[in-house]
Amino acid sequence: MTRTLTTNPFSAPACPQRRGFTIVELLIVVAIIAVLISLILPAASGTLKSARGFRCQLAQRSIAFDFAVFADEQLHGDRGDDEVLGDRHFRLETFLDSQYMVDEFWAWPGQTVVRIPDTRGNDPMRCAEVSGDLTLRSNMPCSMGAVEPPQRVSFGFNIRLHRPEITGPSGPQFSPPVRLTSAVIDADRVPLFWDVDGQAAFDRGVSPMFGGPSLGSTGPLGGDLYWFPAARHQNQLNVAFTDGSVEATSDPLSEAGWRWDYQPVR
């Protein structure tokens, strides 16, 4: 007699054995992830640096636009103490004071010292690559210590548009602050301001607010004492011109047509 085997419909099916990852496979996965990260991070870092460099250029364009308005004989607003010079003339430092909102442009009534960024987010004249608070002091201009510490100053303005060198009986020397006119806007390829290294200026005992290359000078600008550009945007610095344009360069003194030697007629 043949016995027929029946299958219990309620019995659990046999489960196949599951094999986990081996240590070798895990190490391979980790190695692949590490390679991908090593490829992605430099690209991401470069993108972030490019974005900060572009943000700095936008800030410079805004400042250069404000300068063009400040220099215009019809469009300019409050020129502070320079009002006594008439509608045609102004001083570069007065424009700086207006941008930083110090001296006669003090924007915080009742306070003598403030830190920026302030509670309203005011943070003028700042490069995205320069961090840390700035302290502003009332009743004094930029060149006299209204903005501190100098190591955190982002932009330096063309000293030849502020106090150009003149040759007197005793040789080359700084002139008094020059009176600018709207003609400076029409001057072709004249640098107005650029990224500066505030720490380098501080180490030399000079203000980072104004600077420029010596260009062979044997006077106050000699020895590049006032020349401290900062190539902090992927080995380039941003330079804004009096006509409102902004360009990036790794070698600012070799750029064809850039008029670093321009001095306005007094």
C-alpha positions in Angstrom: 0.0 0.0 0.0 1.4 3.3 -1.1 1.2 6.2 1.5 0.6 9.6 0.0 2.4 12.5 1.7 0.3 15.6 2.1 1.5 19.1 2.8 0.2 21.1 5.7 -1.2 24.3 4.2 -0.7 26.0 7.6 3.0 25.2 7.9 5.5 28.1 7.4 7.5 27.9 4.2 11.2 27.4 4.6 13.1 30.8 4.7 16.2 31.1 2.6 19.3 32.1 4.5 20.1 35.8 4.3 23.8 36.8 3.9 24.8 40.2 5.5 27.5 42.6 4.2 31.0 41.4 4.7 33.6 43.7 6.2 35.3 43.9 2.7 32.1 45.1 1.1 31.5 47.7 3.8 35.1 49.0 3.4 34.5 49.3 -0.4 31.3 51.3 0.2 33.1 53.6 2.6 36.0 54.1 0.2 33.6 55.0 -2.6 31.8 57.5 -0.4 35.1 59.0 0.6 36.1 59.4 -3.0 32.8 61.0 -3.9 33.2 63.5 -1.0 36.7 64.3 -2.0 35.5 65.1 -5.5 32.4 67.1 -4.4 33.9 69.2 -1.5 36.5 71.2 -3.6 33.8 72.0 -6.2 31.4 73.1 -3.5 34.0 75.1 -1.7 35.0 76.8 -5.0 31.3 77.6 -5.7 30.9 79.1 -2.2 34.1 81.2 -2.7 32.9 82.4 -6.1 29.6 83.3 -4.6 31.3 85.4 -1.9 33.5 87.1 -4.5 30.4 88.0 -6.5 28.7 89.2 -3.4 31.7 91.5 -2.7 31.5 92.8 -6.3 27.8 93.6 -5.8 28.7 95.6 -2.6 31.4 97.4 -4.5 29.1 98.3 -7.3 26.6 99.7 -4.8 29.3 101.9 -3.2 30.6 103.0 -6.6 27.0 104.0 -7.6 26.7 106.0 -4.4 30.0 107.7 -5.2 28.7 108.7 -8.6 25.6 110.2 -7.1 27.6 111.9 -4.4 29.9 113.4 -7.0 27.1 114.6 -9.3 26.5 118.3 -9.1 22.7 118.0 -9.4 22.0 114.5 -7.9 24.0 114.6 -4.7 22.3 114.7 -1.4 23.8 115.7 1.9 27.5 116.4 1.7 27.9 117.3 5.3 30.6 119.9 6.0 31.5 120.0 2.3 28.4 122.1 1.6 30.7 125.1 2.3 32.7 124.1 -0.8 29.6 124.6 -3.1 27.8 122.2 -5.4 30.8 121.5 -7.5 33.4 120.3 -4.9 33.6 117.6 -2.4 36.3 115.6 -0.6 36.7 111.8 -0.8 36.9 111.4 2.9 33.5 113.1 3.3 32.1 110.4 1.0 33.6 107.7 3.2 32.2 109.3 6.3 28.8 109.3 4.7 29.1 105.6 3.8 30.2 104.6 7.3 27.6 107.0 8.7 30.2 108.7 11.0 31.3 112.2 11.9 28.6 114.7 10.6 26.7 111.8 9.2 26.3 110.0 12.5 23.2 107.8 12.3 22.8 106.9 16.0 21.7 110.0 18.0 22.4 109.8 21.7 25.2 107.2 21.2 28.9 107.8 20.9 30.0 104.2 20.1 28.1 101.6 18.2 29.0 98.2 16.7 28.0 97.1 13.3 26.2 95.1 12.1 23.8 96.9 14.4 20.2 95.9 15.4 19.0 97.2 12.0 21.5 95.2 10.1 23.6 98.1 9.0 26.9 96.8 7.8 28.3 99.1 5.1 31.6 98.8 3.3 32.0 95.1 4.0 33.5 92.3 2.0 31.8 88.9 2.4 35.2 87.4 3.2 35.9 89.7 6.1 34.2 88.8 9.4 33.9 90.3 12.8 32.2 93.4 14.2 33.3 97.0 13.5 33.2 99.7 16.1 32.1 103.2 15.0 32.9 106.3 17.0 31.1 109.6 16.7 32.5 113.1 16.2 35.6 112.0 14.2 36.3 111.2 10.5 37.3 107.8 9.2 41.0 108.7 8.9 41.1 109.7 12.6 40.0 106.3 14.0 36.2 106.5 13.6 36.2 102.9 12.3 38.0 100.2 14.3 39.7 97.8 14.4 41.6 98.5 11.2 42.2 94.8 10.7 38.5 94.3 9.9 38.3 97.1 7.3 37.4 95.6 3.9 38.0 98.4 1.3 40.7 101.0 0.9 40.2 104.1 -1.3 42.6 105.6 -3.7 44.9 107.9 -1.7 45.8 109.9 -4.8 42.1 111.0 -4.9 42.3 112.0 -1.3 45.8 113.6 -0.7 47.8 113.4 -3.9 51.6 114.0 -3.8 52.9 117.4 -4.7 56.5 118.5 -5.1 57.4 121.4 -2.9 60.7 123.1 -2.0 61.6 120.2 0.3 60.6 117.5 -2.3 57.6 115.3 -2.7 55.0 115.5 0.0 51.3 115.0 0.7 49.0 117.8 -0.3 46.0 118.8 1.8 42.8 116.9 1.0 42.0 117.6 -2.6 38.7 119.0 -3.7 37.1 116.6 -6.2 34.5 117.5 -8.8 32.2 115.4 -11.0 35.0 115.3 -13.6 36.5 112.3 -11.6 33.5 110.2 -12.7 34.4 110.8 -16.4 38.1 110.0 -15.9 38.8 106.7 -17.7 39.9 103.6 -15.8 40.8 105.3 -12.5 40.6 102.9 -9.5 38.4 104.3 -6.7 38.8 101.5 -4.1 39.6 97.8 -3.8 40.0 94.9 -1.4 42.6 95.7 1.2 44.4 93.8 3.9 43.6 95.7 7.1 46.1 93.6 9.1 49.0 94.6 6.8 48.1 98.3 7.1 47.9 98.0 10.9 51.3 96.3 11.0 52.8 99.2 9.0 51.2 101.8 11.3 49.0 103.4 8.7 45.2 103.6 8.1 43.7 101.0 5.8 41.1 103.6 4.6 43.4 105.1 2.0 46.2 103.5 -0.1 47.9 103.1 -3.4 51.1 101.8 -5.0 54.2 103.9 -4.8 54.8 103.8 -8.6 58.4 104.8 -8.0 57.6 107.7 -5.7 60.4 109.0 -3.4 57.8 110.9 -1.3 55.3 109.7 1.3 54.0 106.9 -1.0 57.5 105.5 -1.5 58.3 101.9 -0.6 54.7 100.8 -1.1 54.0 101.8 2.5 50.3 102.4 1.6 50.0 99.5 -0.8 48.3 96.5 0.9 45.8 94.9 -1.6 44.1 91.7 -0.5 43.7 88.9 -3.1 41.1 87.1 -1.0 38.8 86.0 -3.8 40.5 82.9 -5.2 43.8 84.8 -5.5 42.1 87.8 -7.0 41.0 91.2 -5.6 38.0 93.2 -6.7 38.7 96.8 -7.9 36.0 99.4 -8.3 36.5 102.4 -10.6 35.3 105.9 -10.5 33.0 105.2 -13.5 31.1 102.6 -11.5 32.6 99.4 -13.0 34.1 96.6 -11.0 36.7 94.1 -12.1 38.6 91.2 -10.6 42.4 90.8 -11.1 45.3 88.8 -9.7 47.9 91.5 -10.8 46.3 94.9 -10.5 49.5 96.9 -11.5 49.9 95.1 -14.8 46.4 95.7 -16.1 46.6 97.7 -19.3 44.9 101.1 -19.1 44.4 101.2 -15.3 45.4 104.7 -14.3 47.0 104.2 -10.8 49.0 107.4 -11.3 45.9 109.6 -11.9 45.9 112.7 -9.7 43.0 115.2 -10.0 43.8 118.8 -10.8 43.6 120.9 -7.7 
